[in-house]
């Protein structure tokens, strides 16, 4: 994969959007996106990603779709951010095609150790022996390095089958130092909201105390 100036800009846009969408400090991010030209020439696909929170104790990867509930962020606000990220990734594929390069079908993006990496995969997913759900399970096991015993019986059977049949596939890999992000994290909005609510609650308590003092004085 030969990078164009627009692709390099999109790498920065993708990193910046990812940093903006994660409301806490993290050690690693792993993202998967598949885009296929199937329905009337329009690209369709899927996207999911996880991050590993930073901390002294080992923590489990957090699914990005859990963030709204976890941090009290409105679903529609967060959905717009996810859609914007997906648009950047679609632009990345469109730029590869318009610059005469082979269109990839899926990519894996990782951010860790101050490095941004992107793997371009050209597998024909329409001919894949695995369903979308099964590919998700395999991807999680491979990149998140979760213990195989943490999966249910059906999933473990799938993973064992995959490991026995796994073949080395050629992928294009791009790697660079991470972009020095300067955007505020989305959680800032939620913190401000909590501060305002706490302030309002404190003012209510003060007014109640004043009223009680007045009533006690009149007795």
C-alpha positions in Angstrom: 0.0 0.0 0.0 1.5 3.3 -1.1 0.5 6.2 1.1 -0.8 9.4 -0.5 -0.9 12.8 1.2 -4.6 12.4 1.7 -4.2 9.0 3.3 -1.6 10.4 5.7 -4.0 13.2 6.7 -6.7 10.6 7.2 -4.4 8.6 9.5 -4.2 11.7 11.7 -8.0 12.3 11.5 -8.6 8.7 12.6 -6.2 8.8 15.5 -7.6 12.1 16.7 -11.2 10.9 16.5 -10.3 7.7 18.5 -8.6 9.8 21.2 -11.6 12.1 21.4 -14.0 9.2 21.8 -12.3 7.4 24.7 -13.1 9.2 27.9 -10.3 7.8 30.1 -6.6 7.1 29.9 -5.8 3.9 27.9 -2.9 1.7 27.1 -4.0 0.2 23.8 -6.7 0.5 21.1 -7.7 -2.1 18.6 -10.2 -1.5 15.8 -11.6 -3.6 13.0 -13.5 -2.4 10.0 -14.7 -4.3 7.0 -16.1 -2.6 3.9 -17.5 -4.4 0.9 -19.0 -3.2 -2.4 -22.1 -5.4 -2.6 -25.4 -3.5 -2.7 -25.9 -1.5 -5.9 -22.2 -0.6 -5.8 -22.6 1.0 -2.4 -20.1 0.0 0.3 -21.5 -1.9 3.2 -19.6 -3.2 6.2 -19.0 -3.3 10.0 -16.9 -1.8 12.6 -16.0 -2.5 16.2 -13.2 -1.6 18.5 -11.9 -2.0 22.0 -9.5 -0.2 24.3 -7.6 -1.3 27.4 -7.9 1.2 30.3 -4.6 2.3 31.9 -4.1 1.2 35.5 -1.9 -0.7 37.9 -4.1 -3.7 37.9 -4.8 -5.6 34.7 -8.2 -4.5 33.3 -10.5 -6.1 30.7 -10.8 -4.5 27.2 -13.8 -2.1 27.0 -16.1 -2.4 23.9 -16.6 1.1 22.5 -20.3 0.6 22.3 -20.4 0.3 26.1 -19.0 3.8 26.6 -22.3 5.7 26.6 -23.7 3.7 29.5 -20.3 3.5 31.3 -19.8 7.3 31.3 -23.4 8.6 31.0 -23.0 10.0 27.5 -26.1 10.4 25.3 -26.4 7.6 22.8 -27.2 9.9 19.8 -24.2 12.1 20.5 -21.8 9.2 20.7 -23.4 7.6 17.6 -22.5 10.7 15.6 -18.9 10.3 16.7 -18.8 6.6 15.7 -20.3 7.5 12.3 -17.7 10.2 11.8 -14.9 7.7 12.5 -16.4 5.3 10.0 -16.6 8.0 7.4 -12.9 8.7 7.8 -12.2 5.0 7.2 -14.4 4.8 4.2 -12.5 7.8 2.8 -9.3 6.0 3.4 -10.5 3.1 1.2 -11.9 5.4 -1.5 -8.5 7.2 -1.6 -6.7 3.9 -2.2 -9.1 3.0 -5.0 -8.9 6.5 -6.7 -5.1 6.4 -6.5 -5.1 3.1 -8.5 -4.4 0.7 -5.6 -6.0 -2.6 -4.9 -9.1 -2.1 -2.7 -8.8 -3.7 0.7 -11.8 -5.5 2.3 -10.9 -5.1 5.9 -8.4 -3.4 8.2 -7.2 -3.6 11.8 -5.9 -0.5 13.4 -3.9 -0.7 16.6 -2.5 2.1 18.8 0.0 1.1 21.5 3.5 1.9 22.7 3.2 5.3 21.0 2.8 3.6 17.6 -0.1 3.8 15.2 -0.4 0.6 13.0 -2.8 -0.3 10.3 -3.0 -3.7 8.6 -4.7 -3.8 5.2 -6.3 -7.2 4.4 -7.5 -8.2 0.9 -9.3 -11.4 1.8 -12.6 -11.9 -0.2 -15.0 -11.9 2.7 -17.9 -12.9 0.5 -16.1 -16.3 0.2 -15.1 -16.5 3.8 -16.0 -19.8 5.6 -16.8 -17.7 8.7 -19.8 -15.5 9.4 -19.5 -11.9 10.6 -20.0 -13.1 14.2 -17.4 -15.8 13.9 -14.9 -13.4 12.4 -15.5 -11.1 15.4 -14.8 -13.9 17.8 -11.6 -14.9 16.0 -10.4 -11.2 15.8 -11.0 -10.7 19.5 -9.0 -13.8 20.4 -6.2 -12.8 18.0 -5.8 -9.1 18.8 -7.2 -8.8 22.4 -5.4 -11.9 23.4 -8.2 -13.1 25.7 -7.9 -16.5 27.3 -9.5 -19.1 25.2 -11.2 -20.5 28.4 -13.2 -17.2 28.7 -15.2 -18.2 25.6 -18.2 -20.5 25.7 -18.0 -24.1 24.3 -19.2 -23.2 20.8 -16.8 -20.3 20.5 -13.9 -22.4 21.8 -14.7 -25.0 19.2 -14.6 -22.3 16.5 -11.2 -21.0 17.7 -9.6 -24.4 17.8 -10.9 -25.0 14.3 -9.4 -21.7 13.2 -6.1 -22.3 14.8 -5.8 -25.7 13.2 -6.6 -24.3 9.7 -4.9 -20.9 10.0 -2.7 -19.9 7.1 -0.2 -17.1 6.9 -1.8 -14.3 4.8 0.1 -11.5 3.2 -1.0 -8.1 4.5 0.3 -4.5 3.9 1.2 -2.8 7.2 1.7 0.9 7.8 3.2 2.1 11.0 4.1 5.5 12.4 4.4 7.4 15.7 1.1 8.4 17.1 -0.3 11.9 16.4 0.0 14.3 19.3 -3.7 14.8 19.9 -4.9 18.1 21.3 -8.7 17.6 21.3 -10.6 17.5 24.5 -12.0 14.2 25.4 -15.8 13.8 25.1 -16.0 12.9 28.8 -15.3 16.6 29.5 -18.9 17.4 28.6 -20.2 14.8 31.1 -17.9 16.1 33.9 -19.1 19.6 33.4 -22.7 18.3 33.6 -21.9 16.5 36.8 -20.3 19.6 38.3 -23.4 21.7 37.4 -25.7 19.1 38.9 -23.6 19.0 42.1 -23.6 22.8 42.3 -27.4 22.9 41.9 -27.8 20.2 44.5 -25.6 22.2 46.9 -27.6 25.4 46.3 -30.8 23.5 47.1 -29.4 22.3 50.4 -28.3 25.8 51.3 -31.8 27.2 50.6 -33.4 24.4 52.6 -31.2 25.2 55.5 -32.1 28.9 55.3 -35.8 28.0 55.2 -35.5 25.7 58.2 -33.6 28.4 60.2 -36.4 30.9 59.4 -39.1 28.4 60.5 -37.2 27.6 63.7 -36.8 31.3 64.5 -40.6 31.8 64.2 -41.4 29.0 66.6 
